[in-house]
Amino acid sequence: MTTDPATAARLVDELVALMQLEPLGGDRFVAQSEDIGTPAVFGGQVLGQSLAAASLTVGADRPVHSMHAYFLLPGEHAPIEYSVDRVRDGRSFTTRHVVARQQERIIFEMSASFQTVDDGVEHQFDMPTVVGPEGLASELDQRLALGERLPERWRIKGLEPHGIEYRRVEADDLLTPEVRPSESAIWMRAIAPLPDDPVVHRALLAYASDHGLLRAAMLPHGLSFMSGQVRPASLDHAMWFHRDFRMDDWLLYVLDSPSASGARGLCRGSLFTRDGRLVASTAQEGMLRVRR
């Protein structure tokens, strides 16, 4: 499904606006929520907004290099208040702690570290050799192709275009995937140009990094979110930013899951630009309760 340029621009503008927080005074901010069809608010939204909130209290000369978050309660599709604690302002590093609340309930907390731009040694893993995004079906196209097989709860929000497009490298059935190793890869990008503000790109990458990550722990068991077989929930999320990037250029999200036990799955991700630069890494543990 091709989104016309005007609609693509509108959808991306809405995503950028979602990362814009209204100040309430005293390092407190409020942000709106979107409903993408999930029962609770999408975890990536809270990740991106919390990073945007922390960034509002740090100078532009200190970009974020890591964030570590815990999802404490399911969020509602309603405004979220973010409170930032200025934990430390050092000569090179700055630390912030963010708490997200809805109706006085703490639903999420995150710590982030920011650093001055410094020179040092460099190395990285090589990007795996995979097919490019051209010619791959988008996840939206895959859902549309299911037709009447698409579960009813996915037939409204699940068939709407979004400001970020995802294309899976490995073709598989969204409802009944084959049992296979946990390694997978997804191409992603914003579908229209973004502002040049690096904070916007980092917040939207944090947003997108929650998409498909927990799925890596389901692949060895042939499980699917869409089938209703699994009750999933993100428990925590860590992210490290290594190099500059643009979210409106294609990024390859390489995923794996080294372990699942105790109704939890651990998943990891590496994000590469098309020219092979490793720009970010992620890790997440999530609850995976299988309905028998």
Secondary structure, 3 states (H helix, E strand, C coil): CCCCHHHHHHHHHHHHHHCCCEECCCCEEEECCCCCCCCCCCHHHHHHHHHHHHHCCCCCCCCEEEEEEEECCCCCCCCEEEEEEEEEECCCEEEEEEEEEECCEEEEEEEEEEECCCCCCCCCCCCCCCCCCCCCCEHHHHHHHHHHHCCHHHCCHHHCCCCEEEEECCCCCCCCCCCCCCCEEEEEEECCCCCCCHHHHHHHHHHHHCCCCHHHHCHHHCCCCCCCCEEEEECEEEEEECCCCCCCCCEEEEEEEEEEECCEEEEEEEEEECCCCEEEEEEEEEEEEECC
